[in-house]
C-alpha cells in the first residue's frame, strides 16, 4: 500500500483549455515561467501563469505533515536540487521500511 509520504515530488494544475486537473511528477515538474504542453490537450501552458503555481514535496513522515508546499523552482538548478532532495527522502524512507520489516 502506498502512503502519502511515499509519493514523489509533484505539481498540480487545472488546464484552462480542457478544464481537467493534471499532475506533473518527478523530472516533469516545471520552473516558474517554463513553458510546457498540457498532457491532456497539448496546449502550451506556462508554470506560474496558467500551469502549476506550487510544488508539493512529500516529507516521508509517518505522521502529518505528509507534504511540504513550496513555490515553483526558480531555476533549473533549484529544480534539480529539489529532485535530488525528493529522491533522497524516498530512498531514506525505503531504507526505514526495509529495516522495520527485519
Wavefront OBJ file of the C-alpha trace (Angstrom):
o trace
v 0.000 0.000 0.000
v 1.354 3.432 -0.927
v 1.126 6.026 1.795
v 1.040 9.764 1.172
v 4.613 10.209 2.414
v 5.921 7.717 -0.182
v 4.881 9.705 -3.253
v 7.407 11.598 -5.348
v 7.670 15.348 -5.821
v 4.821 16.710 -7.959
v 2.847 19.713 -9.160
v -0.855 20.068 -9.934
v -2.564 22.272 -12.498
v -6.012 22.777 -13.999
v -5.742 23.216 -17.742
v -7.681 26.360 -18.730
v -8.337 24.888 -22.176
v -9.608 21.376 -21.477
v -10.725 22.044 -17.874
v -9.116 18.938 -16.398
v -6.850 18.617 -13.341
v -3.446 17.106 -14.134
v -0.263 16.334 -12.216
v 3.400 16.574 -13.204
v 5.714 14.134 -11.400
v 9.459 13.971 -10.783
v 11.593 15.328 -13.645
v 8.436 16.558 -15.414
v 7.872 19.363 -12.868
v 8.354 22.853 -14.267
v 10.097 26.010 -13.109
v 8.407 29.385 -12.804
v 7.895 30.758 -16.304
v 8.802 27.493 -18.037
v 6.554 26.570 -20.936
v 5.218 23.033 -21.256
v 2.437 21.160 -23.032
v -0.742 20.046 -21.270
v -0.725 16.274 -21.019
v -4.427 16.238 -21.846
v -4.958 18.552 -24.802
v -1.443 19.572 -25.823
v -1.967 23.294 -25.245
v 1.131 25.310 -24.362
v 0.997 26.436 -20.733
v 3.444 28.304 -18.515
v 4.473 27.478 -14.956
v 3.146 30.119 -12.540
v 0.821 31.632 -15.147
v -1.734 29.095 -16.384
v 0.152 25.996 -15.222
v 1.271 24.857 -11.773
v 1.712 27.503 -9.073
v 3.296 25.358 -6.362
v 5.456 22.285 -5.888
v 4.497 19.531 -3.450
v 7.302 17.609 -1.794
v 6.444 14.574 0.367
v 8.099 14.719 3.775
v 8.406 10.935 4.112
v 6.908 11.199 7.595
v 4.584 8.648 9.151
v 2.518 11.449 10.678
v 1.321 14.814 9.431
v 2.531 16.889 7.767
v 2.872 14.458 4.879
v 3.684 17.218 2.394
v 5.752 20.363 2.195
v 4.324 23.014 -0.134
v 6.814 25.225 -1.994
v 6.698 27.835 -4.712
v 7.798 26.749 -8.172
v 11.536 26.256 -8.519
v 13.077 29.487 -9.787
v 15.699 27.823 -11.968
v 16.746 24.502 -13.454
v 19.443 24.276 -10.763
v 16.854 24.678 -7.996
v 14.596 22.142 -9.722
v 17.458 19.628 -9.818
v 18.250 20.268 -6.158
v 14.617 19.597 -5.215
v 14.535 16.416 -7.319
v 17.693 15.235 -5.560
v 16.181 16.089 -2.179
v 12.962 14.216 -3.011
v 14.921 11.186 -4.199
v 16.994 11.230 -1.026
v 13.850 11.365 1.116
v 12.306 8.478 -0.833
v 15.471 6.372 -0.524
v 15.701 7.124 3.188
v 12.038 6.160 3.644
v 12.528 2.915 1.689
v 15.501 2.037 3.907
v 13.430 2.736 7.035
v 10.620 0.478 5.772
v 13.068 -2.359 4.987
v 14.596 -2.027 8.452
v 11.152 -2.118 10.086
v 10.370 -5.401 8.309
v 13.550 -7.124 9.513
l 1 2 3 4 5 6 7 8 9 10 11 12 13 14 15 16 17 18 19 20 21 22 23 24 25 26 27 28 29 30 31 32 33 34 35 36 37 38 39 40 41 42 43 44 45 46 47 48 49 50 51 52 53 54 55 56 57 58 59 60 61 62 63 64 65 66 67 68 69 70 71 72 73 74 75 76 77 78 79 80 81 82 83 84 85 86 87 88 89 90 91 92 93 94 95 96 97 98 99 100 101 102
